[in-house]
Amino acid sequence: MKTTSFRYDINALRALAVVSVVLFHFFPHDLPGGFVGVDIFFVISGFLMTGIVVKRVREQRFSLLDFYRSRLYRIMPALLVLCLLVFIFGLVFIDPITLKTIGKHSFSSLGFISNYIYNGESGYFSDNSRLNWFLHTWSLSVEWQFYCVYPLLILLGYRLGGEQKLKIVLALTLLLSLALAVYQGLMGGRHAFFLLEYRAWELILGGSIFFFKSPESSAASRFQLLGLACIGLSIFWFSEQLMWPSYYALLPTLGTAFIIYAANSQSWLMNNSVVHKLGLWSYSIYLWHWPIVVGLDYFGLNHGMYIIVGLVGSVLLGALSYYMVESKISMSKQPKSNGLKRLLINKLVLSTGVVAAVGLAAFKMNGFMFRFDDTTESVVNSVKASPNRNRCTSSDTSYIEPQEGCTFNLSSENYAILGDSHSIELSQALANELKGNEVGLRQYSYSACGPEYGKSAPQTLCAKWTNAAVENIANDETISHVVVIYRMSSHLFGSHSPYYPDLGDQFSEEHRDSVITSFKEMVDYLVANGKAVTLVAPVPELGESVKLVIKRGFIEDGQINPMKIGTSRSYYDGRNIYFLNILKQSTFNRREINQMLPSDYFCDANYCYVIKNKKSLYFDDDHMSMHGAGIIAKQIIKKIQH
């Protein structure tokens, strides 16, 4: 390969990667595919790590501990400073719920497990992601996990039979990881975005370039231009609507590989002062830009000149971090590790442990709630989802057979709860109430799945699950009562959030007729099989999440009110009048059927509340908190027993 004292082409790729990611986060609609910058970073990292390890193995001077130490000192100092300063900022200016999350995420980021934590919380492109101050650290976790495994893979290849066998091992690993990523993309699995097993092929692709001899200078420019064209097409053509990193990711990663392969550092595109500086500062710019994006959103400043100030601030803070942290710590010559003890016990590791421990403490202690008044503590402590939310819920990406759903205290007599994600907290609350009555509970929950009973062609996973769940309940002689709860307003008219406070309608009358027909047939079938049924009407939907309500209370008033309006009663009535009229029909007014209206307990004549009597009724903008679900569960038991 061509060797130069400094690979300006790789440094330029870093600049291109960070510019695309930063602009995507500040101007997502103008640069829809800018997120591919992370894929570019992965390819670069794979190439550099392969060169470091293989060269030293060839020279018989490779030390696994030295490798880990050098990688730790390269990544950790700037990340540690970021986590510390963001946490201090949060301690002074941020509400306790957000600080609790900041503590959890700083701990996971410093422990290089944030990709797995975020994978279980929300997607990279979801609205909730803009509330996560450390979302971008998922890529650092992937890289560190790769660093831990990759040298061992290279050593295994050499042990099996030298460099030729190593190339075979790397090729097979690349193909396996790529196949997994493509399969998940075809199956609609969004969680592939965050996890190493679906990203490893990108890093190994970069590593494979190390083994190729660079082209002649006459061809190098063509490869470089081809690579830039592939990356440019990806940035402007792709969008977050694509499943990623499926086969689509081949375009920007191969483009990056072509540029690295060309090894053409003499091009003006690759070697000019602006690109050079941005490349040098790229890691720190990447670290600092995202908390600035989230901060602007948090304080309602994500518009106009504030965005420009945030963009410039990202570059300036990145430059400051480079000169004050990276150059002084990360890139300074580190002594050899002198064994595992020296690797694990040093100032950097101990400092990281302290900051991570403080973050974990903030998470465990609800954002250091002791700093606030009793009302704040009561409200914040009540913003809780079911502890079994993820474990007990089926979905299109995490399918659970109905008979394998969660059960609580099963006995000779049991209740069942059936519905979408709105059934989850109510299930836990009902189980808590029934425990003293020696009655068990079976939970049947499928997130975002409306009434699709009886549908066969085309049968979705939701319809398959619903049919099986209803049959399971009907055939279980121990189940005497079934509680049915759906977010019917959403299943009939679509999500409320794009239109609020107006009433939106995303579906046709034909769709609504189909949903109601399935709902009626399902209830009729359960009653025909001897089950008493309680139908729970939709929970009032809010204009914004309770967490945003609390945040705004802190920003505007410096406190949380013990009673807080969530929406108007007229909005709730207008949004749900269609289904409430359906419930008045004779088919739902029989001796075997009870009805429960959450609005009777969450609303008065004029308003529906998000916070009532110093307690939050919600944990987001439409799901009941455990406290809110507890109120409804108590009333359901009263109705059934009377």
C-alpha positions in Angstrom: 0.0 0.0 0.0 1.0 3.6 -0.5 2.2 5.0 2.8 2.4 8.7 3.7 3.2 10.4 7.0 -0.4 11.5 7.2 -3.5 10.1 5.4 -5.2 13.4 4.4 -7.8 11.4 2.5 -8.9 9.5 5.7 -8.9 12.8 7.6 -11.1 14.3 4.9 -13.4 11.3 5.2 -13.7 12.1 8.9 -14.6 15.7 8.1 -17.2 14.6 5.6 -18.7 12.1 8.1 -19.0 14.6 10.9 -20.3 17.4 8.7 -23.0 15.1 7.3 -24.1 13.8 10.7 -24.1 17.3 12.3 -26.0 18.9 9.4 -28.5 16.0 9.5 -29.2 16.6 13.2 -29.5 20.4 12.8 -31.3 20.4 9.4 -32.8 16.9 9.0 -35.1 17.8 6.1 -32.3 19.4 4.1 -29.8 16.5 4.4 -32.1 13.5 4.8 -29.3 10.9 4.6 -26.7 12.6 6.7 -26.9 9.8 9.3 -24.7 7.7 6.9 -21.8 9.7 8.4 -21.7 7.1 11.2 -21.3 4.3 8.7 -18.3 6.2 7.2 -16.7 6.4 10.6 -17.2 2.7 11.1 -15.4 1.9 7.8 -12.5 4.2 8.7 -12.2 2.7 12.1 -12.1 -0.8 10.7 -9.4 0.1 8.3 -7.2 1.8 10.9 -7.7 -1.0 13.5 -6.8 -3.7 11.1 -3.6 -1.8 10.1 -2.6 -1.4 13.8 -3.2 -5.0 14.8 -1.9 -6.8 11.6 1.3 -4.7 11.3 2.2 -5.4 14.9 1.3 -9.1 14.6 3.5 -9.4 11.5 6.4 -7.8 13.5 5.6 -10.0 16.5 5.2 -7.1 18.8 1.4 -7.0 19.3 0.2 -6.6 22.8 -3.5 -7.0 23.5 -3.3 -4.9 26.7 -1.5 -2.1 25.0 -4.1 -2.1 22.2 -6.9 -1.9 24.7 -5.1 0.9 26.6 -4.5 2.9 23.5 -8.1 2.6 22.4 -9.3 3.5 25.9 -7.1 6.6 26.0 -8.3 7.6 22.5 -12.0 7.4 23.2 -12.5 8.0 26.9 -11.1 11.4 27.9 -13.2 13.5 25.6 -16.3 11.4 26.3 -15.6 11.6 30.1 -15.4 15.4 30.0 -18.6 15.6 27.9 -20.5 13.3 30.3 -19.3 15.3 33.4 -20.1 18.7 32.0 -23.5 17.7 30.7 -24.4 16.1 34.0 -23.3 19.3 35.9 -25.4 21.4 33.5 -28.4 19.1 34.1 -27.9 19.3 37.9 -28.3 23.0 37.7 -30.8 23.6 34.9 -32.7 20.4 34.1 -35.8 18.8 35.7 -35.3 15.7 37.8 -36.9 13.2 35.4 -34.6 14.3 32.6 -31.6 14.3 35.0 -32.5 10.8 36.0 -32.3 9.7 32.4 -29.1 11.7 31.9 -27.6 9.8 34.8 -28.6 6.4 33.4 -27.4 7.3 29.9 -24.1 8.7 31.1 -23.5 5.5 33.0 -24.3 3.4 30.0 -22.2 5.6 27.7 -19.1 5.4 29.9 -19.6 1.7 30.3 -19.9 1.3 26.4 -23.3 -0.4 26.6 -25.4 2.5 25.5 -26.3 0.9 22.2 -28.0 -2.0 24.0 -29.8 0.4 26.4 -31.1 2.6 23.6 -32.1 -0.4 21.6 -34.5 -1.3 24.3 -35.9 2.3 24.7 -36.7 3.8 21.3 -35.5 4.0 17.7 -32.7 6.3 16.6 -35.1 8.3 14.4 -38.1 8.5 16.9 -39.3 11.7 18.4 -38.2 10.5 21.9 -34.6 10.3 20.6 -34.4 14.1 20.8 -34.8 13.9 24.5 -31.8 11.6 24.9 -28.7 13.8 25.6 -26.3 10.9 24.9 -28.0 9.1 22.1 -25.0 9.6 19.8 -22.7 7.6 22.1 -24.3 4.4 20.8 -21.7 4.4 18.0 -18.9 4.6 20.4 -20.3 1.6 22.3 -20.4 -0.3 19.0 -16.8 0.7 18.2 -15.5 -0.3 21.7 -17.3 -3.6 21.5 -15.7 -4.2 18.1 -12.3 -3.3 19.6 -12.7 -5.9 22.3 -13.5 -8.7 19.8 -11.6 -7.8 16.6 -8.0 -8.4 17.7 -9.0 -11.8 19.1 -10.6 -12.6 15.7 -7.4 -11.5 13.9 -5.3 -13.6 16.3 -7.6 -16.6 15.7 -7.1 -16.2 11.9 -3.4 -16.3 12.3 -3.6 -19.2 14.6 -5.6 -21.2 12.1 -3.0 -20.7 9.4 -1.5 -17.3 8.8 -2.7 -14.3 6.8 -4.5 -16.3 4.2 -6.7 -18.0 6.8 -7.2 -14.6 8.5 -8.6 -13.2 5.2 -11.1 -16.2 5.0 -12.1 -15.7 8.7 -12.7 -11.9 8.1 -14.6 -12.5 4.9 -16.9 -15.1 6.5 -17.6 -12.8 9.5 -18.3 -9.9 7.2 -20.8 -12.0 5.1 -22.5 -13.3 8.2 -22.9 -9.9 9.7 -24.1 -8.4 6.4 -26.6 -11.3 6.0 -28.0 -10.6 9.5 -28.4 -6.9 8.7 -30.1 -7.5 5.4 -32.4 -10.1 7.0 -33.4 -7.8 9.8 -34.0 -5.1 7.2 -36.3 -7.3 5.2 -38.1 -8.4 8.3 -38.6 -4.7 9.4 -36.4 -5.1 12.5 -35.4 -1.6 13.6 -33.2 -2.8 16.4 -30.5 -3.7 13.9 -29.5 -0.1 13.8 -27.8 -0.1 17.3 -26.2 -3.5 17.6 -22.7 -4.7 16.8 -23.7 -8.0 15.2 -25.5 -6.0 12.5 -22.8 -3.4 12.2 -19.6 -5.5 12.3 -19.6 -6.0 8.5 -19.1 -2.2 8.0 -16.0 -2.2 10.2 -14.6 -5.4 8.7 -15.2 -4.0 5.2 -12.9 -1.1 6.1 -10.4 -3.6 7.5 -10.4 -5.6 4.3 -9.0 -2.6 2.3 -5.8 -2.9 4.3 -5.0 -6.2 2.4 -5.4 -4.6 -1.1 -2.6 -2.9 -2.9 -3.6 0.7 -3.8 -4.2 1.4 -7.5 -1.8 3.3 -9.8 -2.1 7.1 -9.5 -3.9 7.3 -12.8 -6.8 5.2 -11.4 -6.7 6.5 -7.9 -8.6 9.7 -8.8 -11.3 7.7 -10.5 -11.8 5.5 -7.4 -11.9 8.6 -5.2 -14.5 10.3 -7.3 -16.6 7.1 -7.5 -16.4 6.9 -3.7 -17.5 10.5 -3.2 -20.4 10.0 -5.7 -21.6 7.0 -3.7 -21.5 8.9 -0.4 -23.0 12.0 -1.9 -25.9 10.0 -3.4 -26.5 8.4 0.0 -26.5 11.7 1.9 -29.0 13.4 -0.4 -31.1 10.4 -1.6 -31.5 8.2 1.5 -33.8 9.1 4.4 -34.7 7.8 7.9 -37.7 5.9 6.3 -35.3 3.2 5.1 -34.6 0.1 7.2 -31.0 0.6 8.3 -28.3 -0.8 8.0 -29.7 -3.2 5.5 -28.3 -3.5 2.0 -28.8 0.2 1.5 -25.8 0.8 3.7 -23.6 -0.9 1.0 -23.6 2.4 -1.0 -22.0 4.7 1.5 -19.7 2.0 3.0 -18.4 0.9 -0.4 -18.0 4.6 -1.3 -15.8 5.0 1.8 -13.9 1.9 1.0 -13.2 3.1 -2.6 -11.7 6.4 -1.2 -9.5 4.6 1.4 -8.4 2.1 -1.3 -7.5 5.0 -3.7 -5.1 6.4 -1.0 -5.0 9.7 -2.8 -4.0 12.4 -0.3 -2.8 14.9 -2.9 -6.3 15.9 -4.2 -7.3 19.4 -3.2 -10.6 18.0 -2.0 -8.7 15.9 0.5 -6.0 18.3 1.5 -7.0 21.8 2.3 -7.0 23.7 5.6 -10.7 23.7 6.3 -11.2 20.0 5.6 -8.0 19.3 7.5 -9.2 21.1 10.7 -12.7 19.6 10.6 -11.1 16.1 10.3 -8.9 16.7 13.2 -11.7 18.0 15.3 -14.3 15.5 14.0 -14.5 13.3 17.1 -15.0 16.1 19.5 -17.4 17.9 17.2 -19.4 14.7 17.0 -19.4 14.4 20.8 -20.6 18.0 21.5 -23.0 18.6 18.7 -25.8 16.3 19.8 -26.2 17.6 23.4 -26.5 21.1 21.8 -29.2 19.8 19.5 -31.1 18.3 22.4 -30.5 21.3 24.6 -32.0 23.6 21.9 -35.1 21.3 21.8 -35.3 21.1 25.6 -35.4 24.9 26.0 -37.6 25.5 23.0 -34.8 27.3 21.0 -34.7 24.9 18.0 -35.4 27.6 15.4 -33.9 30.5 13.5 -30.6 32.0 14.6 -30.5 29.6 17.6 -29.8 26.7 15.3 -27.0 28.6 13.6 -25.5 29.5 17.0 -25.8 25.8 18.0 -24.1 24.7 14.8 -21.2 27.2 15.3 -21.0 26.3 19.0 -20.6 22.6 18.1 -17.6 23.4 16.0 -16.0 25.7 18.5 -16.6 23.3 21.4 -15.2 20.5 19.3 -12.1 22.5 18.6 -11.7 23.4 22.2 -12.1 19.7 23.2 -9.5 18.7 20.6 -6.9 21.1 21.9 -7.6 20.9 25.6 -8.5 17.2 26.0 -7.7 15.1 22.9 -4.2 16.6 22.2 -3.2 16.7 25.9 -4.5 13.3 26.9 -5.8 11.1 24.1 -2.9 11.7 21.7 -0.1 12.2 24.2 2.3 9.3 24.3 1.1 6.8 26.9 3.4 4.5 28.7 3.0 0.8 28.2 0.4 -0.8 30.3 2.8 -3.1 32.2 0.1 -5.6 32.8 -3.6 -5.8 33.5 -3.4 -4.0 36.8 -1.9 -0.9 35.2 -4.6 -1.0 32.5 -7.5 -1.2 35.0 -6.1 1.0 37.8 -5.1 4.5 36.6 -6.4 8.0 36.8 -8.5 7.8 33.7 -10.3 4.6 34.7 -10.8 5.7 38.3 -12.2 9.1 37.1 -14.5 7.3 34.7 -15.7 5.1 37.5 -16.5 8.0 39.7 -18.5 9.9 37.0 -20.3 6.7 36.0 -21.2 6.0 39.6 -22.6 9.5 40.1 -24.7 9.0 37.0 -26.0 5.7 38.3 -26.8 7.3 41.6 -28.8 10.0 39.9 -30.8 7.3 38.1 -31.4 5.3 41.2 -32.3 8.4 43.3 -34.7 9.8 40.7 -32.6 12.7 39.6 -31.5 13.5 43.2 -35.1 14.2 44.1 -34.2 15.3 47.6 -33.3 18.8 46.1 -37.0 19.5 45.5 -40.3 20.1 47.4 -42.8 17.4 48.3 -45.1 18.1 45.4 -42.3 17.7 42.9 -41.2 14.5 44.5 -44.7 13.1 44.5 -45.4 14.0 40.9 -42.0 12.8 39.6 -42.2 9.5 41.5 -45.6 8.7 40.0 -44.4 9.0 36.4 -43.8 5.3 36.1 -44.6 2.6 33.6 -45.1 -1.0 34.4 -41.9 -2.7 35.5 -42.9 -5.6 33.1 -43.6 -3.3 30.1 -41.0 -4.8 27.8 -41.1 -8.3 29.1 -44.8 -8.9 28.8 -45.6 -7.2 25.5 -45.6 -8.7 22.0 -44.9 -6.6 19.0 -44.1 -6.9 15.3 -40.4 -6.9 16.1 -40.6 -9.0 19.3 -43.3 -11.5 18.8 -44.6 -13.5 21.8 -47.1 -16.3 21.4 -50.3 -15.4 23.4 -49.9 -18.5 25.6 -46.4 -17.4 26.5 -47.5 -14.0 27.8 -47.1 -12.9 31.4 -49.2 -14.4 34.2 -49.7 -13.1 37.7 -50.6 -15.3 40.7 -52.6 -17.9 38.8 -55.3 -19.6 40.8 -58.4 -21.7 40.3 -60.1 -18.5 39.1 -58.3 -16.0 36.8 -59.0 -12.8 34.9 -57.5 -12.0 31.6 -56.7 -8.6 30.1 -56.6 -8.2 26.3 -55.5 -5.2 24.2 -52.7 -3.1 22.8 -50.0 -1.3 24.7 -52.7 0.5 26.8 -53.3 -2.8 28.5 -49.8 -3.1 30.0 -50.0 -0.8 33.0 -53.6 -1.8 33.7 -52.6 -5.4 33.7 -50.0 -4.8 36.4 -52.4 -2.7 38.4 -55.1 -5.3 38.1 -52.8 -8.0 39.2 -51.9 -6.0 42.3 -55.6 -5.5 43.2 -56.5 -9.1 42.6 -53.7 -10.5 44.6 -55.6 -10.0 47.9 -58.7 -11.7 46.4 -56.8 -14.9 45.5 -57.6 -14.3 41.8 -54.9 -14.6 39.2 -54.4 -12.7 35.9 -53.3 -13.6 32.4 -52.0 -10.7 30.3 -52.5 -10.6 26.5 -50.8 -7.4 25.2 -49.6 -6.6 21.7 -48.2 -3.1 21.1 -49.9 -1.0 18.4 -52.2 -3.9 17.5 -55.9 -2.9 17.2 -58.9 -5.2 17.0 -58.2 -7.5 14.1 -60.1 -10.6 15.3 -61.4 -12.8 12.5 -59.2 -11.4 9.8 -57.5 -14.0 7.7 -56.4 -12.5 4.3 -54.0 -10.9 4.3 -53.3 -11.9 7.9 -50.9 -9.6 9.7 -48.9 -10.7 12.8 -51.3 -8.6 14.8 -54.3 -10.5 13.4 -52.6 -13.9 13.9 -51.8 -13.0 17.5 -55.3 -11.6 18.2 -57.1 -14.7 16.8 -54.8 -17.0 18.9 -55.2 -14.9 22.0 -59.0 -14.8 21.8 -59.1 -18.6 21.3 -56.7 -19.1 24.2 -58.9 -17.1 26.5 -62.1 -18.7 25.3 -60.7 -22.2 25.9 -59.3 -21.5 29.3 -62.0 -22.6 31.8 -60.2 -20.9 34.7 -60.7 -17.4 33.1 -64.0 -16.0 34.3 -63.6 -12.3 33.3 -61.9 -10.5 30.5 -60.9 -6.8 30.6 -60.6 -5.4 27.0 -58.8 -2.1 26.5 -57.6 -0.5 23.2 -56.5 2.9 22.2 -59.5 2.9 19.9 -59.3 6.6 19.0 -55.9 5.8 17.4 -57.1 2.6 15.7 -60.1 4.4 14.3 -58.7 7.7 13.3 -54.9 7.5 13.5 -52.4 9.1 15.8 -53.5 12.4 17.4 -50.1 14.0 17.8 -49.7 15.3 14.2 -53.0 17.2 14.4 -53.5 18.2 18.1 -55.4 20.3 19.1 -57.4 19.6 15.9 -59.1 16.3 15.3 -57.3 14.3 12.7 -58.6 11.5 10.5 -56.1 9.3 8.7 -58.4 6.4 7.9 -61.5 5.7 5.7 -65.0 4.7 6.8 -64.3 1.3 5.4 -61.3 0.9 7.8 -63.4 2.0 10.7 -66.2 -0.4 9.8 -63.6 -3.2 9.7 -62.2 -2.3 13.1 -65.6 -2.1 14.8 -66.8 -5.4 13.2 -63.7 -7.2 14.5 -64.3 -5.6 17.9 -67.9 -6.7 18.1 -67.2 -10.2 16.9 -64.4 -10.6 19.4 -66.6 -9.5 22.3 -69.5 -11.7 21.1 -67.2 -14.7 20.9 -65.9 -14.2 24.4 -69.4 -13.8 25.9 -70.6 -16.8 23.9 -67.9 -18.8 25.6 -69.1 -17.9 29.1 -66.8 -14.9 29.8 -67.9 -11.8 31.5 -66.3 -8.8 29.8 -65.4 -5.3 30.9 -64.8 -2.8 28.1 -62.5 0.1 29.0 -63.0 3.2 26.9 -60.0 5.1 25.5 -57.8 7.0 27.9 -57.7 10.8 27.2 -54.7 11.6 25.0 -52.6 14.6 25.8 -51.1 17.3 23.6 -47.6 16.5 24.9 -45.9 14.0 27.2 -46.1 14.5 31.0 -42.3 14.7 30.9 -42.5 17.8 28.7 -45.2 19.2 31.0 -42.9 18.8 34.0 -39.9 20.2 32.0 -41.9 23.3 31.0 -43.0 23.8 34.6 -39.4 23.9 35.6 -38.4 26.2 32.8 -41.3 28.7 33.1 -42.3 28.5 36.8 -39.5 26.7 38.6 -42.0 24.2 40.1 -44.6 21.6 39.4 -48.3 22.4 40.1 -50.2 19.7 42.1 -53.0 19.9 39.5 -52.2 20.3 35.8 -54.5 20.3 32.9 -53.6 17.9 30.1 -56.3 18.7 27.5 -59.8 20.0 27.3 -62.8 17.7 27.9 -64.3 18.9 24.6 -61.2 17.6 22.8 -61.6 14.2 24.5 -65.3 14.0 23.7 -64.7 15.0 20.1 -61.8 12.6 19.6 -63.8 9.7 21.0 -67.5 10.4 20.2 -67.5 7.8 17.4 -66.5 4.9 19.7 -68.4 6.1 22.7 -71.6 6.0 20.5 -70.7 2.5 19.5 -70.5 1.5 23.2 -74.1 2.7 23.6 -75.4 0.2 21.1 -77.4 -2.7 22.5 -74.8 -5.3 21.6 -72.5 -3.8 24.3 -75.2 -3.2 26.9 -75.9 -6.7 28.2 -75.7 -8.3 31.6 -72.4 -10.0 30.7 -70.7 -6.7 29.7 -69.5 -3.9 32.0 -68.1 -0.6 30.7 -65.5 1.6 32.3 -64.8 5.2 31.2 -61.4 6.5 32.4 -62.6 10.0 31.6 -64.9 9.7 34.6 -61.8 9.7 36.8 -59.2 11.6 34.7 -61.5 14.5 33.7 -64.1 16.9 35.1 -66.7 18.8 33.1 -64.1 21.1 31.5 -60.7 19.5 31.5 -58.8 16.2 31.5 -55.8 16.3 33.8 -52.2 15.0 33.4 -51.4 15.7 37.1 -54.1 15.3 39.7 -53.7 15.5 43.5 -49.9 15.6 43.2 -49.8 12.5 41.1 -49.2 11.9 37.4 -51.9 10.0 35.7 -49.5 9.3 32.7 -46.0 8.3 31.9 -46.0 9.8 28.4 -48.7 11.5 26.3 -51.3 8.7 26.1 -50.3 5.7 28.3 -51.5 5.6 31.9 -48.8 5.6 34.7 -49.0 2.9 37.3 -50.8 5.4 39.5 -53.3 6.2 36.8 -53.8 2.5 36.0 -54.3 1.8 39.7 -57.2 4.2 39.8 -58.9 2.5 36.9 -58.1 -1.0 38.2 -59.8 -0.3 41.6 -62.9 0.9 39.8 -63.0 -2.2 37.5 -62.8 -4.5 40.5 -65.7 -2.6 42.2 -67.9 -2.9 39.0 -67.2 -6.6 38.7 -67.9 -7.3 42.4 -71.1 -5.4 42.3 
